[in-house]
Amino acid sequence: MGAVASSAGRGRGDGGTVLGDLPESCVAEVLLRLDPPEICRLARLSRTFRGAASGDGVWEAKLPRNYARLLAVAAAGGEEGRQAAAALKAEALPKKEVYAQLCRRNRFDGGNKEFWLDKGGGGVCMSISSRALSITGIDDRRYWNFIPHDESRFRTVAYLTQIWWFEVRGESEFCFPEGTYSLFFRVHLGRPYKRLGRRVYSSEHIHGWDIKPVRFQMSTSDGQHAQSKCYLTDPGVWINHHVGDFVVKDSNEPIIIRFAMIQIDCTHTKGGLCVDSVVVKPQYLMQKKAPRSYM
C-alpha cells in the first residue's frame, strides 16, 4: 500500500504515468473486486480513486439484492405503514450512504430486534433481545428477573435464579438476502457484574445444568429443521450456543424462524443463567470465528 500511495502522489517531472491518470471507469472495475473496507482505504489515494469509490455502481454491487426493503425496515422501525414511503426514499439515496446506513444498528419491532450489515462481507446479521422471547415463568420474580447489563446490545438480560421447567421460545419474520445463516442463543452461566472496575461474576445460583443437557430447536416456515443439545458449562463467559443453520433462497419472500431452548426435566431445578439474545449471522462469519466466543 505504501508503494501505491507513493506512486499516486509522485509528480510528473519524469514524464511517467501516475495512478491519477487512470480513467475513473477503470478504477471502478478494480474496486468492484474488493471488499468495502479496502474500497474505503483506496479512496484516500487520489481524486480519481475517491470519485470511483463514491460511484453508485461500485456500492450497489456490494449491497444485498433486497437493500431497498431492508432500508425501509430500518427507516420505519418495522412499522409496515411507513415502509412503502421509506422504500421510495431509499431509491434516491447514494448507494454508498445506503450501505453505511445498513451497517449501523437498525432497531425494529419496538426496539427489541435489530439488524445490521457485516461491514466486510455485506451479509445481514440480526439480534433478538430476551424481551422479545417467550420465557416460561418470566412474570414471577421468584424465578426470573430482567437486569441491566452493559455487555448486552440491548442493555438488558433475563436472569434465572431457579426454576423446574426451563423453556425459552421465540420467532422472527424477516426478509433475509439469499444465503446460508447460523442461529445461536447467547447465554452466560453466573451473574456478571463489576467490582472495583473489574468484571467478575457471581456463581451463587448456578446449578442443575450438568445433570441433563439443554435441547436447542429451530424450524422455518419453508420446512427446514435443526436441533442440537449440550450441557451448559464454562461459567463466567458469554457463549453462543449453535442451534442450527437455514438457507434462504428468495430475498423478496419473508421467512419465519422459530427457535427454542429447553430443559424440562422436572426431577431437578436449575438456575444461575443469563439469557441475553438470539443471534442470526451469515454462515461465512462463523467459519472465520469460533461460535463459542464472546460476540
N, C-alpha and C positions, 0 to 999 in steps of 0.2 A: 504494500500500500504506500510506503514511503517513496519508492521509486516512481510509482504512478503519480503521486502528488507532486513530486519534483518535476516530472515532465509536463504536468499540467500548468505549472507556474513558470516554466522556462521561457525566456524571451525569444524573439525571432531573429536575434542578431546573427545566428549561424545559418539562417536560411532554412532550418529544419521545420518539420511539421509537429505541432503540439496537439494535445487532446482536444483543446478548444476548437481546432479546425474540423473536427468530425461533425458531420451533419447530425442534427438532433434526432432525426429518424433512425440513424444507425445506432446512436447511443441508446435509444429506446428499445431497440431489438436486443441489445445486450442486457439491459435492465430487466426485460421480461423473463430472463433466465435466472434471475437472482431472487433471494427471499427479501421481504420488506426491510429488515434491519440493514442488509447490505445495500439496498437501494438508497436508504437514507444516508448512509455513510458516503456513498459515491456522489451524492448530490452536493457535497461540500467541495468537490474538486474544481468545478468551473461553472460559469454561467450556462454553458451548453448542457452539462450534466444536471444542473439544477432545474433547467427548463424541462428536460426529458423526464426527470424524476417527479415532476408535478403533473405529467400528462395523464388524462383520463384512461387512455389505452393501457398504460402500464398498471395502474391500480385496479382497473376493472377486472383484469386478468387474475389479480390476487384475491378478489372478493368472492365469497360464496355465490353460487348461482342465484340464490333467493335473497340477496342482500337487501333489496328494497323492502321485502316483507320483514326481515329482521330489524331494519332501521325503523320501520313503522311500529313494531312492537316496543322497541326501545323508546321512541318518542312518545308513544301513547301510554307507556307503563302497563301494557297488557289490556287496556280498555278497548274493546272491539269497535266501539262507536267512533273512536278517534283514529283508528289505524288507517282507514282509507285516505283521509286527508294527509296523514303523515307520510304515506307511501308516495303520494304525488309530490310532496315537498322533497322527498329523498332523491327523486329523479333529477332535480335541478341542482343538487349539490355537487361540487367537485368530488371525484371518486377518492382522492387522497383523504379528503375530510370525512367521507363516509367510512373509510377504513379506520381512521383514527377514532371516530365516534363508536364504532362497533367494538374496538379494542378496550373501551372503558367498561366499567362495571355497570351494566344496564339492568336496573331493577324492574320487575313487573309482578303481577299477581299480588297487589297490595304491599309490595316491598319484601315479600317472603321468598322470592326467587330472583335469580339474576343470571344473565348470560354475558359472555364476552368472547372476542376472537383471540386465539393464540397469536401473539404478535409475529412469531417466527413463521408459522405454517399456515395461518389463516383459518384453522379449524375452530368450530364453535364448541365452547365449554359452558357448562351450566352448574349452578349450585342451588340446592333447595334447603331452606332453613328448617331447623327442627320444629319451628312454629307452624310450618306447612304440613307436618306429618300427623298422622292419626296414631296416638300413643295410648295404649290401654292404661287407665289409671292416672292420666295426666292432670285431671282436675282435683285429685286428692293429694294434698301436700304431705301426707304421711309417706307417700311413695315417690312422687316426682316434684321437682321444682325447676322453673326457668331461672337461671342465674346469669348475671352479666359476665362476659369474658372477652378480653381484648385479643385473644388468639382465634376468635371466630370471625368470619367475614361478615356475619350478621350481629356481632357483639353480644349474642345471647346463645346459651346452650341449654339443653334439657338434662338435668342431673337426677339420676336414680339413686335413692337412698336404699330402698329394699322393696322387693315385690316377689310374689309367687309366679304370676303369669306375665311373662315379658313378651310384648308384641308391639312392634313399630311398623306401620304401613304408610304408604303414600303413593301418589301417582302424579304424572305431569303430562300435559299435551303440548306439543311444540313442533314447529316445522324445522327439523334439523336438515342441514345440507346432506347430500349423498355421502355415504362413507360408513365406516365401522366405528362404533363407540363402546366404551367401557363404563360400567356403573359401579360406584363404590359407596359404602357407608363410612363416614368419618367419625371415629369414636375414640374415647380416651378412658382408660381404666384409672380411677382415682380422681380426686377433685383438685385441679391445678389452681394455684394462687401465687401471689408474690409475697416474699418475706425479705425485708431489708434490701429491696431492689432485685432480689434473685428469684428465679422461677423455681418453685417447689410444688409438691402435690401431697394431698392427704390420702392415705390408704385406709382410713378408718372404716369405710363401708364396703371395701372390696371383698366379695365372697361369692361363691357359687358358680363361677364361670369355668372352673376346672373340673366340674363334675359331669356335665353334659355339654356337647358342642352347641353353638348357636347356628341356626339354619338361616341362610340368605336365599331369597327367591326374587325372580324378575320375570315379567312377561310383557309382551307388547300387543297392540291392537291388531297387528297383522300376523299373529300366531307364533311369534318367537318366544322361546322359554329358556331360562337358565337357572341353575341353583348351585349352591355350594354350602359348606359347613366348616366350622373350625372352633377350637377353643379360644377364648379371649385371654391373651397373655400380654406381657410387656407393659406393666403399669408405668405411668409417668410420661408416656409419649403418645402423640396423636398418630393413629394408624388408619389407613384407608383399606378397608376390607373389600376385596373384589367380589362382586356378586355375579357378574357375567357380562357378555358382550351382545350387542344387537346391531343389525345392519339397516341402514336407511337407503332406499332405492329411488325415492321421489321426494325432492326437496319442497315441492309445492303441496304435498299432502301431509297434514299434521299426523304425527304418530303419538299414541298414548302409551306411556311406560308405567307399569305398576311394579312396585317393589316392596319387599318386606324383610324384616329382621326379627326372628322368633326364637324364643326358648320357653316353651310352655309345659315343661315337665314340672308338675306341682309337688314333687316329692321333696323339693328344697327351695329355699329362697335364693335370690341373687341380688347384688347391689354394687354401688360404688362405680357407676358408669356414666360418663358424659356422652350424649349423642349430639353432635354438632350439626351435621348436614348430610345430604346425599349429593354426590358429585358425579357428573357425567362429563367425560372427556374423550376426544378422538383417540383411537387406539394407538396411533403413531406416537403420541406423547407418552403413553405408558411403556412403550418399547425403549424410550430414551431414559425413563425414570422408574425406579422400582416402586410398585404400588404401595408397599408397606412403609411409607415415609410421611413426614410432615408436609402438608400442602397448604 
